[in-house]
Amino acid sequence: MARKVVSRKAKAAEAEAAEKQAAAKKKAAKKTTKRKSKKKAAAEVRMKLYWGVFSQNLKRVAVFEFDQKKEADKRATELSKGGKSPHFVQKVKEEVKPE
């Protein structure tokens, strides 16, 4: 069986043409990509501070305005009297809903 003689110049020209086609496809692909949209920054959430009276099971029993700490303490001691489960006062932050 006789081998076919291949010209090196022809092979080099084929390879060069293939590279040009690949480069043209890459450029076309780069042009068609879409820009990514920027996400909106999350709106700042306003929080308000309250005093909460909690049971031993961490259930909130009552809520008082922040300037009413004495009333919250009274309520906690009132609920804890008589051998019942102890109640305590703790700060509670809640989201202020925009109007």
C-alpha positions in Angstrom: 0.0 0.0 0.0 1.3 3.3 -1.0 1.1 6.3 1.4 -0.3 9.5 0.3 2.3 12.3 0.4 1.1 15.3 2.4 2.5 18.8 1.8 3.6 20.5 5.0 2.7 23.9 3.5 -0.9 22.7 2.8 -1.2 21.4 6.4 0.1 24.6 7.8 -2.4 26.6 5.8 -5.3 24.4 7.0 -4.2 24.8 10.6 -4.0 28.5 10.2 -7.4 28.7 8.6 -8.9 26.6 11.4 -7.3 29.0 14.0 -8.8 32.0 12.3 -12.3 30.4 12.3 -12.0 29.6 16.0 -10.9 33.1 16.8 -13.8 34.5 14.8 -16.2 32.3 16.8 -14.8 33.4 20.1 -15.2 37.1 19.1 -18.8 36.5 18.1 -19.5 34.6 21.3 -18.0 37.4 23.4 -20.2 40.1 21.7 -23.4 38.2 22.4 -22.9 37.9 26.1 -25.4 39.9 28.1 -24.5 42.3 30.9 -25.5 41.2 34.4 -28.0 43.4 36.1 -27.0 44.9 39.4 -29.0 44.0 42.4 -30.6 46.8 44.4 -29.1 47.3 47.8 -31.4 46.0 50.6 -33.3 48.8 52.2 -32.1 49.6 55.7 -34.6 48.1 58.2 -35.4 50.3 61.2 -35.6 48.6 64.6 -37.3 49.7 67.8 -36.3 48.5 71.3 -38.8 47.3 73.9 -38.7 45.5 77.2 -40.2 42.0 77.1 -41.3 39.9 80.1 -40.5 36.2 79.4 -41.4 33.0 81.2 -39.0 30.3 82.1 -39.8 28.6 78.7 -38.7 31.7 76.9 -42.3 32.6 75.9 -43.0 36.3 75.7 -45.7 37.2 78.2 -45.8 41.0 77.9 -44.1 43.9 76.1 -43.5 47.3 77.4 -42.1 50.5 75.8 -38.4 51.1 76.4 -39.0 53.9 78.9 -41.3 51.6 81.1 -38.7 49.3 82.6 -40.1 49.7 86.1 -43.5 48.5 85.0 -41.9 45.5 83.2 -40.0 44.6 86.3 -43.2 44.8 88.4 -45.0 42.6 86.0 -42.2 40.0 86.1 -42.1 39.9 89.9 -45.9 39.7 90.0 -46.0 36.7 87.6 -43.2 35.0 89.6 -44.9 35.2 93.0 -46.6 32.2 94.7 -44.1 29.5 93.7 -44.8 29.9 90.0 -42.1 29.6 87.4 -39.7 32.6 87.4 -40.2 35.4 84.9 -37.5 37.8 83.7 -37.2 41.0 81.7 -35.1 41.2 78.6 -34.6 43.7 75.7 -36.6 43.0 72.5 -35.9 44.4 69.1 -38.7 44.6 66.6 -38.9 45.9 63.1 -40.6 49.3 62.6 -42.9 49.0 59.6 -42.9 52.0 57.2 -46.2 53.8 56.9 
